Amino acid sequence: MAAELDGFVRNDEFGQAAVYHPSLDDPVIPDTLDCDIILEFDAVLQPSSYDAQVVETGTIIEALYRDIAEPRHGSHFVVGDKKYVVERIMDNDRVFVRMAVTEEDI
């Protein structure tokens, strides 16, 4: 399926450019990787546990799995003057990875 998406996602209209910094405990991935991401602000986040009753909004990043593989908690993306730190993986279908992130100024 990923090969079928090559022409679809490899163009100038897929999200925006970012620099991915894997967490320090991931020895396989290089220090930084250029990638394209989709940022979604004020998104409704799925509850982090079965006991959650409150709807929470936050920021989500969606990226291609082949660009970043499986990010870990603490990995981060830099876009302009903002840093987005991965809090948890929401979905990973081995084509796209969706992550709940927190935003920080650099």
C-alpha positions in Angstrom: 0.0 0.0 0.0 2.8 2.4 0.8 4.2 2.1 -2.8 0.8 3.0 -4.1 0.9 6.3 -2.2 4.3 7.4 -3.7 2.8 9.7 -6.3 0.1 10.9 -4.0 2.2 12.0 -1.0 5.5 12.9 -2.6 4.6 16.4 -3.8 4.8 20.0 -2.6 1.3 19.9 -1.2 1.7 17.3 1.5 1.8 19.3 4.8 4.8 21.4 5.6 8.5 20.8 6.0 9.8 19.8 9.5 13.0 18.5 11.1 12.5 15.3 13.1 14.7 14.7 16.2 14.3 11.2 17.6 14.4 10.6 21.3 17.8 10.0 22.8 17.1 6.4 23.5 16.7 5.5 19.8 20.2 4.4 18.6 18.9 3.3 15.1 17.7 6.6 13.7 20.2 9.4 12.8 20.3 12.6 14.8 17.9 14.5 12.6 15.7 13.7 9.6 13.9 16.1 7.2 10.3 15.2 6.7 6.9 16.5 5.8 4.1 16.7 8.4 0.5 17.8 8.8 -0.2 19.9 11.9 -3.7 19.9 13.2 -4.5 22.4 16.0 -7.4 22.2 18.4 -8.1 18.6 17.5 -10.3 16.4 19.6 -7.9 13.9 21.3 -9.0 10.3 22.1 -9.0 9.6 25.9 -5.7 8.3 27.3 -7.5 5.7 29.4 -10.8 3.9 29.6 -11.8 5.9 32.6 -11.6 9.3 30.9 -14.9 11.2 30.7 -13.6 14.6 29.6 -13.1 15.6 25.9 -9.7 17.1 25.5 -8.4 19.1 22.6 -4.8 19.5 21.6 -2.3 19.4 18.7 -1.8 16.4 16.4 1.0 15.7 14.0 0.6 13.3 11.1 3.7 12.1 9.3 4.6 9.3 6.8 5.8 6.2 8.6 8.5 5.6 6.0 10.0 9.0 6.9 10.1 8.7 10.7 9.3 5.0 11.5 7.9 4.7 15.1 8.5 7.9 17.1 8.9 7.5 20.9 7.8 9.7 23.7 10.2 12.7 23.9 11.0 12.8 20.2 10.3 16.2 18.7 9.7 18.0 15.4 10.9 21.5 14.7 8.8 23.8 12.4 10.0 27.3 12.1 10.5 28.7 15.7 8.3 26.0 17.3 9.1 22.6 18.8 6.5 19.9 19.0 7.2 17.2 21.5 5.6 13.7 21.1 3.5 12.8 24.1 1.9 9.7 22.7 1.2 7.8 19.5 -2.5 7.9 18.6 -2.5 5.7 15.5 0.1 3.9 13.4 -1.0 1.9 10.4 2.5 1.7 8.9 1.6 4.3 6.3 0.8 7.3 8.5 1.7 7.9 12.1 -0.6 10.2 14.2 0.8 11.7 17.4 -0.5 13.9 20.2 2.2 16.6 20.7 2.8 19.6 22.9 4.0 22.9 21.5 7.1 24.7 22.9 8.9 27.9 21.8 12.5 27.4 20.8 
